[in-house]
Amino acid sequence: MSLEKGFFSPYRVFNLWLCRLAIMASEKLLILQPHNWALRRDHGMLLYYSRDYGEAVQELSICMAFAPVEEAEVLEPFVEKLHLLRLESSWKSLEHTDRMAVP
């Protein structure tokens, strides 16, 4: 596998760095406007893109509480699928842990 296409390629690392910067900026904006559902939605999507599914589910669920009904209806199926992704990723992490031997 070449460096450009590998997991730690410069392009991927740069994108993750930019995503982290954007998440930090959106956290600051949410401190100023905690009830702004559009900011919370964008923050949740940034968390989703950075594969932080647990935090993304939490933020998008809060967003649905503040969003207009039409927007909440659009977000609901996505958040449900995100719940499933979160469960799937937690199951995969459990599969990779060492299993204790039963005496």
C-alpha positions in Angstrom: 0.0 0.0 0.0 1.5 3.3 -1.0 1.7 6.2 1.4 -0.8 8.3 -0.6 -3.5 5.6 -0.3 -2.8 4.4 3.2 -4.7 5.0 6.3 -2.3 7.7 7.4 -2.0 9.4 4.1 -1.2 13.1 4.2 -4.6 13.9 2.6 -6.6 11.9 5.2 -4.6 13.4 8.1 -5.2 16.9 6.8 -8.9 16.2 6.4 -9.2 14.9 9.9 -7.3 17.9 11.2 -9.6 20.2 9.3 -12.6 18.4 10.7 -11.3 18.6 14.3 -10.8 22.4 13.8 -14.3 22.8 12.4 -15.7 20.8 15.4 -13.9 23.0 17.9 -15.2 26.1 16.1 -18.8 24.8 16.1 -18.5 24.0 19.8 -17.6 27.6 20.5 -20.6 28.8 18.4 -22.9 26.5 20.3 -21.8 28.0 23.6 -23.0 31.4 22.3 -26.2 30.0 20.7 -27.2 26.7 22.4 -30.7 26.7 21.1 -29.8 27.3 17.4 -30.9 24.0 15.8 -29.1 24.7 12.5 -25.7 25.1 14.3 -26.4 22.0 16.4 -27.3 20.0 13.2 -24.1 21.1 11.5 -22.1 20.2 14.6 -23.7 16.8 14.7 -22.9 16.2 11.0 -19.2 17.2 11.6 -19.1 14.6 14.4 -20.6 12.1 12.1 -18.0 12.8 9.4 -15.3 12.4 12.0 -16.8 9.0 12.8 -17.7 10.0 16.4 -21.1 8.3 16.1 -22.1 8.5 19.8 -21.6 12.2 20.0 -23.2 12.7 16.6 -26.4 10.8 17.8 -26.5 12.9 20.9 -26.1 16.3 19.1 -28.6 15.4 16.3 -31.2 14.1 18.8 -30.9 17.5 20.7 -31.2 19.3 17.3 -34.4 17.4 16.5 -35.9 18.8 19.8 -35.2 22.4 18.7 -35.8 22.1 15.0 -39.0 22.9 13.1 -41.2 19.8 12.6 -40.4 19.6 8.9 -36.6 19.5 9.6 -37.0 17.0 12.5 -38.9 14.7 10.2 -36.0 14.8 7.7 -33.5 14.2 10.4 -35.3 11.3 12.2 -34.5 8.5 9.7 -30.9 9.6 9.6 -30.5 9.6 13.4 -32.1 6.1 13.5 -29.6 4.8 11.0 -26.8 6.5 13.0 -28.0 4.7 16.1 -27.5 1.4 14.2 -24.1 2.5 13.0 -23.1 3.3 16.6 -24.3 -0.1 17.8 -22.5 -1.8 14.9 -19.2 -0.1 15.7 -19.5 -0.9 19.4 -20.1 -4.6 18.5 -17.0 -4.6 16.2 -14.9 -3.1 19.0 -16.1 -5.9 21.3 -15.1 -8.5 18.8 -11.5 -7.2 18.8 -11.0 -7.3 22.5 -9.2 -10.3 24.0 -11.5 -12.9 25.3 -10.9 -14.2 28.8 -10.4 -18.0 29.0 -12.9 -19.8 31.1 -11.0 -22.1 33.6 
